[in-house]
Amino acid sequence: MGRLRLTPAQLGVWAAEQVTPDADAFRISQLVWLDGEVDPSLLARAVALAVSEADVLECRPVVGDDGVPMLDAVSAPSVESTV
């Protein structure tokens, strides 16, 4: 995939984080309660499938030599899930 341009929304988030790097405004987490029995191996497979279909999870923002921020898939860490 290489490097991709940021969308206007991603560029806005990147710019805001440059101004206030310690702000938590764009760090979002979510807790999901699952009622009933959960098959850990099936849940792990579902998470792995979702991650495999979301290429952006394999990207990280980088600033190119020209100063333009982009998404870089080449230097991204691998995404692992723990269930």
C-alpha positions in Angstrom: 0.0 0.0 0.0 2.9 2.4 0.6 2.1 6.0 1.5 -1.3 7.6 1.3 -2.5 11.2 1.5 -4.5 12.0 4.6 -8.1 12.8 4.2 -9.2 16.3 5.1 -10.6 15.0 8.4 -7.3 13.1 9.2 -5.3 16.2 8.3 -7.4 18.2 10.8 -6.8 15.7 13.6 -3.1 15.6 12.8 -2.9 19.4 12.9 -4.8 19.6 16.2 -2.5 17.1 17.7 0.6 19.1 16.6 -0.8 22.1 18.5 -1.9 20.2 21.6 -0.1 16.9 21.7 -1.3 15.9 25.2 -5.0 16.5 24.5 -7.2 13.3 24.6 -9.9 14.7 22.3 -9.1 12.2 19.4 -8.1 9.2 21.5 -11.3 7.2 21.6 -11.9 3.9 23.3 -15.1 2.0 23.8 -16.1 -0.6 26.2 -18.5 -3.3 25.0 -20.3 -5.6 27.4 -21.1 -9.1 26.0 -23.9 -10.8 27.8 -23.9 -14.6 28.0 -21.3 -17.1 27.0 -18.4 -16.0 24.8 -16.3 -18.4 22.8 -12.8 -16.8 23.0 -11.5 -18.5 19.9 -14.5 -17.4 17.8 -14.2 -13.8 19.2 -10.5 -13.8 18.4 -11.3 -14.9 14.8 -13.9 -12.2 14.5 -11.5 -9.5 15.7 -8.8 -10.8 13.4 -11.2 -10.6 10.4 -12.3 -7.1 11.3 -8.7 -6.0 11.6 -7.7 -7.6 8.3 -10.5 -5.7 6.5 -9.5 -2.3 7.9 -6.3 -1.4 6.1 -6.0 1.8 8.0 -5.2 -0.1 11.2 -1.9 -1.1 9.6 -1.0 2.5 8.9 0.6 5.3 11.0 1.0 9.0 10.3 4.4 10.1 9.2 5.8 13.4 7.9 7.5 13.2 4.6 10.7 15.0 3.6 8.5 17.7 2.1 6.8 18.3 5.5 3.5 16.8 4.3 1.9 14.3 6.7 0.8 11.0 5.2 -0.3 7.5 6.2 2.5 5.0 5.9 1.8 1.3 5.8 5.4 0.3 5.2 6.7 1.3 8.6 3.5 0.4 10.6 3.8 -2.0 13.5 1.8 -5.2 13.1 -1.6 -5.2 14.7 -2.3 -7.9 17.2 -5.4 -8.6 19.3 -5.7 -10.2 22.6 -9.0 -11.8 23.7 
